[in-house]
């Protein structure tokens, strides 16, 4: 009972922290903006550019689906369709529930569809987050010669260095010791009454197996390639929308905004990262001296573009799966 209450308390604290973070960034995003100026910018935009922006968003997610699939070792790699559906389910729940509940939802969904080990899937999700952050930081430093002054570059460099060092350490440990440290830790938990040592050791083994993309060179290359390609494509989605708002910016500017959004998603926030998303866009556009009403108008439409398609996809997938589950018992009668 005490363990349950502690877990519920930590979850509630995370939700409160996320809501507080979103409230703060929402205030910072809208502070000093006149609604009339923002409405004028929204009215004069060309929304036909949403079509290529949506196309690039779809392509970017297809690439991210391939990336997640190739984070699994070849011997346990699930088919692409349930992987892609699971990724969209995760995005759906991240947009409607706090505390990034979509990460747990996609793990459960993939396990239900393919019987892939949940612990192994957790390992791929951990690897995915590391590749995401490192890749967007790499994109930031590669495009640096064409960027204006970026005030948060020093902080990004520190984060990149720390993450790269951590990945190197993880690669060395996983290559030299494989699952032995994880199994040792699992055995140390044997004194807990609710821990089954054999199951804990198996989960530790599967968790490390899910981090194969951190220690197998071919998977490392594939993971970086898919990740960078997906982020560049998502950046192009943002650039197409910039054309609709006539911001006069290059694809490099769109990549800077994409990097700012990706780094902003590290922070705890409310469902759909309300406030944090908009503030990240404003930080990226501030480097180009875009007036705040225009920048905020663009941020709101870009957020809508990254919200409603995931909601529609999640509802569609869940509806199809529920109907299929209902038809199976009827077919077996």
C-alpha positions in Angstrom: 0.0 0.0 0.0 2.8 2.4 0.9 4.6 1.6 -2.4 1.3 2.3 -4.3 0.9 5.7 -2.5 4.5 6.7 -3.2 4.1 5.9 -6.9 0.8 7.8 -7.1 2.4 10.7 -5.3 5.4 10.8 -7.6 3.1 10.7 -10.7 0.9 13.5 -9.2 4.1 15.6 -8.6 5.2 15.1 -12.2 1.8 16.1 -13.5 1.8 19.3 -11.3 5.3 20.1 -12.4 4.3 19.7 -16.0 1.2 21.9 -15.6 3.3 24.6 -13.8 5.9 24.5 -16.5 3.3 24.9 -19.2 1.7 27.8 -17.4 4.9 29.6 -17.0 5.9 29.2 -20.7 2.4 30.1 -21.8 2.6 33.4 -19.9 6.1 34.1 -21.4 4.8 33.3 -24.9 1.7 35.6 -24.8 3.2 38.4 -22.7 3.1 41.7 -24.5 1.3 40.4 -27.6 -1.9 42.2 -28.7 -4.5 39.8 -29.9 -5.5 42.1 -32.7 -1.9 42.0 -34.1 -1.9 38.2 -33.9 -5.3 37.9 -35.5 -4.2 40.1 -38.4 -1.2 37.8 -39.0 -3.5 34.7 -38.9 -6.0 36.3 -41.4 -3.3 37.2 -43.9 -1.6 33.9 -44.0 -1.7 31.5 -47.0 -3.0 28.2 -45.6 -2.5 26.3 -48.8 1.0 25.8 -47.6 -0.4 23.5 -44.9 -0.7 20.8 -47.6 3.0 20.4 -48.3 3.7 21.0 -44.6 1.4 18.1 -43.8 3.0 15.9 -46.5 6.4 16.5 -45.0 5.1 15.8 -41.5 3.7 12.4 -42.7 7.0 11.6 -44.4 8.9 12.5 -41.4 6.8 10.2 -39.2 7.2 7.3 -41.7 11.0 7.8 -41.4 10.7 7.8 -37.6 8.8 4.6 -37.8 11.7 3.0 -39.7 14.1 4.4 -37.1 12.2 2.9 -34.2 12.0 -0.5 -36.0 15.8 -0.5 -36.6 16.6 0.2 -33.0 15.6 -3.4 -32.3 18.2 -6.1 -32.9 17.5 -8.0 -36.2 16.7 -11.2 -34.3 13.8 -9.6 -32.4 12.8 -6.8 -34.8 9.0 -6.5 -35.1 7.2 -5.7 -38.4 6.9 -2.1 -39.5 3.2 -1.7 -39.3 2.7 -2.3 -35.6 5.8 -0.3 -34.9 4.5 2.7 -36.9 1.0 2.3 -35.3 2.5 2.1 -31.9 4.5 5.3 -32.5 1.4 7.1 -33.5 -0.5 5.8 -30.5 2.3 7.2 -28.4 2.0 10.6 -30.0 -1.8 10.5 -29.5 -1.6 9.9 -25.8 1.2 12.4 -25.4 -1.2 15.0 -26.8 -4.1 14.1 -24.6 -2.5 12.9 -21.3 0.1 14.6 -19.1 3.6 13.2 -18.0 4.3 11.9 -21.5 2.0 8.9 -20.9 2.3 8.1 -24.6 5.7 6.5 -24.0 4.1 3.8 -21.8 1.1 3.5 -24.2 3.2 2.6 -27.2 5.2 0.1 -25.3 2.0 -1.6 -24.2 0.5 -1.4 -27.7 3.6 -3.0 -29.4 3.6 -5.8 -26.8 0.0 -6.5 -27.5 0.4 -6.6 -31.2 3.7 -8.4 -31.6 4.5 -9.9 -28.1 7.7 -8.0 -28.2 9.3 -7.8 -24.7 8.2 -4.7 -22.9 11.6 -4.4 -21.2 13.4 -4.6 -24.6 11.0 -2.0 -26.0 11.9 0.3 -23.1 15.5 -0.1 -24.1 14.8 1.1 -27.6 12.8 4.1 -26.3 15.8 5.1 -24.1 18.1 4.7 -27.1 15.6 6.7 -29.3 15.6 9.7 -26.9 19.4 9.7 -26.8 19.6 9.7 -30.6 17.0 12.4 -30.9 18.7 14.9 -28.7 22.2 14.1 -30.1 21.0 14.4 -33.7 19.2 17.7 -33.3 22.3 19.1 -31.5 24.5 17.8 -34.4 22.2 19.5 -36.9 22.5 22.7 -34.8 26.3 22.7 -34.9 26.5 21.7 -38.6 24.2 24.6 -39.6 26.0 27.0 -37.2 27.9 28.9 -40.0 24.6 30.0 -41.6 22.8 30.9 -38.3 22.5 34.3 -36.7 23.6 34.8 -33.1 22.0 32.0 -30.9 22.1 33.0 -27.2 21.5 29.4 -26.0 24.3 27.8 -28.0 26.6 27.5 -25.0 24.0 25.5 -23.1 23.4 23.3 -26.1 27.1 22.6 -26.4 27.3 21.5 -22.8 24.2 19.3 -23.2 25.7 17.8 -26.4 29.0 17.1 -24.7 27.4 15.5 -21.7 25.1 13.3 -23.8 27.9 12.2 -26.1 30.0 11.3 -23.1 27.1 9.3 -21.6 26.5 7.5 -24.9 30.2 6.6 -25.1 30.2 5.2 -21.6 27.0 3.3 -22.3 28.5 1.8 -25.5 31.6 0.7 -23.7 29.7 -0.8 -20.7 27.3 -2.7 -22.9 30.0 -3.9 -25.2 32.3 -5.2 -22.5 29.9 -6.3 -19.9 26.6 -6.8 -21.8 23.8 -7.5 -19.4 25.9 -8.5 -16.4 25.6 -5.1 -14.6 21.8 -5.1 -15.1 21.5 -8.7 -13.8 23.7 -7.8 -10.8 21.3 -4.9 -10.0 18.3 -7.2 -10.4 19.8 -9.7 -7.9 20.3 -6.8 -5.4 16.5 -6.2 -5.5 15.8 -9.8 -4.3 15.2 -8.7 -0.8 12.0 -6.9 -1.9 9.0 -9.2 -1.4 7.3 -8.2 -4.7 10.4 -8.9 -6.8 10.8 -12.2 -8.6 14.6 -12.5 -9.2 14.3 -14.7 -12.3 11.8 -12.4 -13.9 13.9 -9.3 -12.9 17.0 -10.8 -14.4 15.1 -11.7 -17.6 13.8 -8.1 -17.8 17.3 -6.8 -17.3 18.6 -9.0 -20.1 15.8 -7.8 -22.4 16.3 -4.2 -21.5 20.0 -4.4 -22.5 19.1 -6.3 -25.6 16.8 -3.3 -26.5 19.9 -1.1 -26.4 21.5 -2.9 -29.2 21.6 0.3 -31.2 24.1 1.7 -28.8 26.7 -1.0 -29.2 26.3 -2.5 -32.7 28.0 -0.4 -35.4 25.5 -1.2 -38.1 22.6 -0.3 -35.9 24.3 2.9 -34.8 24.8 4.1 -38.4 21.2 3.2 -39.3 19.8 4.9 -36.2 21.7 8.1 -36.8 20.8 8.1 -40.5 17.0 7.6 -39.9 17.0 10.1 -37.1 18.7 12.9 -38.9 16.6 12.3 -42.1 13.4 12.4 -40.0 14.4 15.6 -38.3 15.4 17.3 -41.5 12.0 16.3 -43.1 10.1 17.6 -40.0 12.1 20.8 -40.4 11.0 21.1 -44.0 7.4 20.8 -42.8 8.0 23.8 -40.6 9.6 25.7 -43.5 6.6 25.1 -45.8 4.4 26.7 -43.1 6.9 29.6 -42.9 6.2 30.2 -46.6 2.5 30.5 -45.8 3.2 33.2 -43.2 5.6 34.9 -45.6 8.3 35.1 -42.9 11.0 35.3 -45.6 13.2 32.7 -43.8 15.4 29.9 -45.2 15.1 26.2 -44.4 18.1 26.7 -42.1 15.8 28.9 -39.9 13.2 26.2 -39.9 15.8 23.7 -38.7 16.7 26.1 -35.9 13.1 26.3 -34.8 12.8 22.5 -35.0 15.9 22.1 -32.8 14.4 24.5 -30.3 11.2 22.5 -30.2 13.0 19.2 -29.8 15.1 20.5 -26.9 12.0 22.1 -25.4 10.2 18.7 -25.3 12.8 17.6 -22.7 11.0 19.7 -20.2 8.0 18.4 -18.3 4.7 19.9 -19.5 1.0 19.5 -19.9 -0.7 17.4 -22.6 0.5 18.4 -26.1 3.3 20.5 -24.5 1.0 23.6 -24.5 3.0 26.7 -23.8 6.4 24.9 -24.0 5.9 24.3 -27.8 5.0 27.9 -28.5 7.8 29.3 -26.3 10.3 27.1 -28.1 9.2 28.4 -31.5 9.5 32.0 -30.3 13.0 31.3 -29.0 14.0 30.0 -32.5 12.4 32.9 -34.4 13.7 35.5 -32.0 17.2 34.9 -33.5 15.8 36.3 -36.8 14.0 39.3 -35.1 10.6 38.2 -36.2 7.9 40.3 -34.5 6.3 38.5 -31.6 2.7 38.6 -32.9 3.7 37.0 -36.2 6.0 34.5 -34.5 3.2 33.5 -32.0 0.7 33.2 -34.9 3.1 30.9 -36.7 3.7 28.9 -33.5 0.0 28.3 -32.9 -0.6 27.0 -36.5 2.5 24.9 -36.4 1.4 23.4 -33.1 -2.1 22.7 -34.6 -0.3 20.9 -37.5 1.6 18.8 -35.0 -1.6 18.1 -32.9 -4.6 17.3 -35.0 -3.1 14.8 -37.4 -1.9 12.7 -34.4 -5.3 12.9 -32.7 -7.0 11.7 -36.0 -4.4 8.9 -36.5 -4.7 7.7 -32.9 -8.5 7.7 -33.0 -8.5 5.8 -36.3 -6.0 3.1 -35.1 -7.8 2.6 -31.8 -11.2 2.4 -33.5 -9.9 -0.2 -36.0 -8.3 -2.3 -33.2 -11.4 -2.2 -31.0 -13.6 -3.3 -33.9 -11.1 -6.1 -34.8 -11.1 -7.3 -31.2 -14.9 -7.4 -31.2 -15.1 -9.3 -34.5 -12.7 -12.1 -33.4 -15.0 -13.7 -30.8 -17.9 -13.5 -33.2 -15.9 -15.2 -36.0 -14.8 -18.0 -33.6 -18.4 -19.0 -32.7 
